[in-house]
Structure formats: C-alpha cells, structure tokens
Amino acid sequence: MPEAQQTVFIVDDREVIRDSLRYLLNSVEIATETFGCGQAVLDAIDLQWRGCMILDIRLPDMNGLDLARKLREREIALPIIFITAHADVPLAVEAMRQGALDFIEKPFRDQDILDRAYQAFELDTLQQRTRRERNDIGERLEQLTPRERDLLELIVAGMTNKAIAIRLHLSLRTVEHYRATVMKKMDVRTAVELVQQFERARGQ
C-alpha cells in the first residue's frame, strides 16, 4: 500500500484562522485538511494519516490536550504544534511535557508556521521509519520457535554459548546451531546487531 501524503491537519474553531493557515500552507504546496472541533477530528481518524497537526489549545468541545491524548490512544502519533490566542504558561508546559513539537501564540508569523511544519514533517518521516523497522523486527521475532526465543534472550543478556548450553541443558554444538539459526532469521551477523534489534523491538 502506498504511503499517504504528508498533510497538515488544522484544528481551530475559527474559520478565519483555518482559512488563513490553509492558504499559507497551500501556497508552498503543502496539503491541508481542516476541522472546526475535536470531535470532527475523532470522527475522521485514519490510521494512514501522515504529516502533522496544528491544534488550537482551546476548542469549543474539548481541550486540545485532551484531543491529543485521544489521538495517541487511537494510535495516531502525528507531531503536534499547539496554537493559542491566550498566553497560558501552565498549558504550554503541559503541552511540551506531553511531547508537543511547539506551542505558538496567536497572532503568529507565517514563517514560524512554515518552519514548524517542515520540522514536523521531518519528525513524522523519522517516526514512520522507526515504526517500520520495529514492525519488520517484530515479524522476524515471530518466526522464532520458543526454544530459539529463549536462546535469543540469553544471548541478549550477554551469556556465552557455554553458559547458555548449561542453562538450557543442551550440548554446545546444539546451542551453536540454534544461535546460527537465530542470527539468520533475525538477519544479523553479530551479537551486537542482534541486541540492537531486540532493544528496538522493545522501543528502547
């Protein structure tokens, strides 16, 4: 399935703000979609969304932070740029704590919005690459038999073949065979690469 186009999803209850941002972003050939409230976003959610979201911190039906949490719960991990008409330090701090890319006060400079959008697209690309890598590693892990998975965890723990043989009550030659099979299935050449893949699969 082809990857979805990166888009800026604009969420603001004021039509003039939505139109202004859409015009600005479209002028540099950035695709946009606009929403007037949080529920409209939740009703339209698509797991294939790519890009970023420009989100008003205060919406008529819900707090922007609450919407961001609901999006994460539904596995929508778009980078978010919060905007606000009111200088609200506690909200800004909470937004950044929750992983917001930025918190911008209205009225904002056009260039600030464009700079953040491009930055968000780069972050989204990196996140997508990381997710694909984890999925690929997860698929390889699923190919391992229970015994091979036991061996993998002991290798990752830093145990030698001899120690693994004693722990699993196997011959050294059998451990070496299992180890070679695990390395092949995980598509790695060294124990270091194997550890790196295992840690990435766990999100570390």
C-alpha positions as CSV (number, residue, x, y, z in Angstrom):
1,M,0.0,0.0,0.0
2,P,1.5,3.4,-1.0
3,E,2.3,5.7,1.9
4,A,-0.2,8.6,2.5
5,Q,0.8,12.1,1.5
6,Q,2.1,14.2,4.3
7,T,-0.6,16.7,5.3
8,V,-1.0,19.4,7.9
9,F,-4.3,18.8,9.8
10,I,-5.6,22.2,11.0
11,V,-7.9,22.1,14.0
12,D,-9.3,25.5,15.1
13,D,-12.9,26.7,15.8
14,R,-12.4,30.0,14.0
15,E,-12.9,29.7,10.2
16,V,-10.7,32.7,9.5
17,I,-7.8,31.0,11.2
18,R,-8.4,27.7,9.4
19,D,-8.6,29.5,6.1
20,S,-5.5,31.6,6.7
21,L,-3.4,28.6,7.6
22,R,-4.7,26.6,4.7
23,Y,-3.9,29.4,2.3
24,L,-0.4,29.8,3.7
25,L,0.4,26.1,3.6
26,N,-1.2,25.5,0.2
27,S,0.9,28.4,-1.2
28,V,4.0,26.4,-0.7
29,E,2.3,23.2,-1.9
30,I,1.7,21.6,1.5
31,A,-1.5,19.6,1.6
32,T,-4.0,20.5,4.3
33,E,-7.2,19.3,5.9
34,T,-9.3,21.5,8.3
35,F,-11.5,20.8,11.3
36,G,-13.6,23.1,13.4
37,C,-13.7,21.0,16.6
38,G,-12.1,18.0,18.3
39,Q,-15.0,15.6,17.6
40,A,-14.7,16.2,13.9
41,V,-11.1,15.0,14.1
42,L,-12.0,11.9,16.0
43,D,-14.8,11.1,13.6
44,A,-12.4,11.3,10.6
45,I,-9.5,9.5,12.1
46,D,-7.5,7.4,9.6
47,L,-4.5,5.3,10.8
48,Q,-2.8,6.2,7.5
49,W,-2.6,9.9,8.4
50,R,0.9,11.3,7.8
51,G,2.3,14.7,8.4
52,C,1.5,16.9,11.5
53,M,-1.3,18.7,13.2
54,I,-1.7,22.4,14.1
55,L,-4.1,22.3,17.0
56,D,-5.8,25.1,18.9
57,I,-5.3,24.5,22.6
58,R,-8.9,25.7,23.3
59,L,-11.7,24.1,21.3
60,P,-15.4,24.5,21.8
61,D,-16.0,20.8,22.6
62,M,-12.7,19.7,24.3
63,N,-9.3,20.9,25.4
64,G,-6.6,20.5,22.8
65,L,-4.5,18.4,25.2
66,D,-7.5,16.0,25.7
67,L,-7.8,15.7,21.9
68,A,-4.0,14.9,21.7
69,R,-4.4,12.2,24.3
70,K,-7.4,10.7,22.5
71,L,-5.4,10.6,19.3
72,R,-2.5,8.8,20.9
73,E,-5.0,6.3,22.4
74,R,-6.1,5.6,18.9
75,E,-2.5,5.2,17.7
76,I,-2.4,8.5,15.8
77,A,1.1,9.7,16.5
78,L,1.3,12.9,14.5
79,P,3.7,15.6,15.7
80,I,1.5,18.4,17.1
81,I,2.0,22.2,17.0
82,F,-0.3,23.8,19.5
83,I,-1.5,27.4,18.9
84,T,-3.3,29.7,21.3
85,A,-4.8,33.2,21.5
86,H,-4.0,33.4,25.2
87,A,-0.6,33.2,26.9
88,D,-1.2,30.3,29.2
89,V,2.1,29.1,30.8
90,P,0.7,26.0,32.6
91,L,-1.0,24.8,29.4
92,A,2.2,25.4,27.4
93,V,4.3,23.5,30.0
94,E,1.8,20.6,29.9
95,A,1.7,20.5,26.1
96,M,5.5,20.3,25.9
97,R,5.6,17.7,28.6
98,Q,3.2,15.6,26.5
99,G,5.5,15.8,23.5
100,A,4.2,18.8,21.6
101,L,6.6,20.0,18.9
102,D,5.9,23.6,19.8
103,F,3.4,26.0,21.4
104,I,2.8,29.2,19.4
105,E,0.8,32.2,20.4
106,K,-1.6,34.0,18.0
107,P,-1.0,36.1,16.1
108,F,1.9,34.1,14.7
109,R,4.4,34.8,11.9
110,D,3.8,32.9,8.7
111,Q,7.5,31.8,8.6
112,D,7.2,30.4,12.1
113,I,4.3,28.2,11.0
114,L,6.1,27.1,7.9
115,D,9.3,26.3,9.7
116,R,7.5,24.2,12.3
117,A,5.5,22.4,9.6
118,Y,8.7,21.4,7.8
119,Q,10.3,20.4,11.1
120,A,7.2,18.3,11.9
121,F,7.3,16.6,8.6
122,E,10.9,15.5,9.2
123,L,10.0,14.2,12.6
124,D,7.0,12.3,11.1
125,T,9.3,10.7,8.5
126,L,11.7,9.6,11.2
127,Q,8.8,8.2,13.3
128,Q,7.4,6.3,10.4
129,R,10.8,4.8,9.6
130,T,11.2,3.7,13.2
131,R,7.8,2.1,13.3
132,R,8.5,0.2,10.0
133,E,11.8,-1.0,11.5
134,R,10.1,-2.2,14.7
135,N,7.4,-3.9,12.6
136,D,10.0,-5.7,10.5
137,I,11.9,-6.8,13.6
138,G,8.6,-8.0,15.2
139,E,7.9,-10.1,12.2
140,R,11.3,-11.7,12.4
141,L,10.8,-12.4,16.1
142,E,7.6,-14.2,15.3
143,Q,9.5,-16.6,13.1
144,L,11.5,-17.8,16.0
145,T,10.5,-21.0,17.8
146,P,10.0,-20.9,21.6
147,R,13.5,-22.5,22.1
148,E,15.1,-20.0,19.7
149,R,13.4,-17.2,21.6
150,D,14.8,-18.5,24.8
151,L,18.3,-18.6,23.3
152,L,17.9,-15.1,21.9
153,E,17.1,-13.6,25.3
154,L,20.1,-15.3,26.8
155,I,22.3,-14.0,24.0
156,V,20.9,-10.5,24.6
157,A,21.7,-11.0,28.3
158,G,25.3,-11.4,27.4
159,M,25.7,-15.1,28.1
160,T,28.3,-17.2,26.3
161,N,27.4,-20.3,24.3
162,K,28.8,-22.5,27.0
163,A,26.8,-20.8,29.7
164,I,23.7,-21.0,27.5
165,A,24.3,-24.7,27.0
166,I,24.4,-25.2,30.8
167,R,21.3,-23.1,31.4
168,L,19.2,-24.8,28.7
169,H,20.7,-28.3,29.3
170,L,21.8,-28.5,25.7
171,S,25.1,-29.6,24.1
172,L,27.4,-26.8,23.0
173,R,27.0,-27.9,19.3
174,T,23.2,-27.7,19.6
175,V,23.5,-24.1,21.1
176,E,25.8,-23.1,18.2
177,H,23.3,-24.5,15.7
178,Y,20.4,-22.6,17.4
179,R,22.5,-19.5,17.5
180,A,23.2,-19.6,13.8
181,T,19.6,-20.1,13.0
182,V,18.5,-17.2,15.2
183,M,21.1,-14.9,13.6
184,K,19.9,-15.9,10.1
185,K,16.2,-15.5,10.9
186,M,16.9,-12.0,12.5
187,D,19.1,-11.1,9.5
188,V,22.1,-10.1,11.6
189,R,25.7,-11.0,11.5
190,T,26.9,-10.2,15.1
191,A,25.5,-10.4,18.6
192,V,25.7,-6.6,18.8
193,E,23.3,-6.2,15.9
194,L,21.1,-8.8,17.5
195,V,21.0,-6.8,20.8
196,Q,20.3,-3.6,18.9
197,Q,17.3,-5.2,17.0
198,F,15.9,-6.7,20.3
199,E,16.1,-3.3,22.0
200,R,14.5,-1.5,19.1
201,A,11.7,-4.1,19.1
202,R,11.1,-3.2,22.7
203,G,11.0,0.5,21.9
204,Q,14.3,1.4,23.6
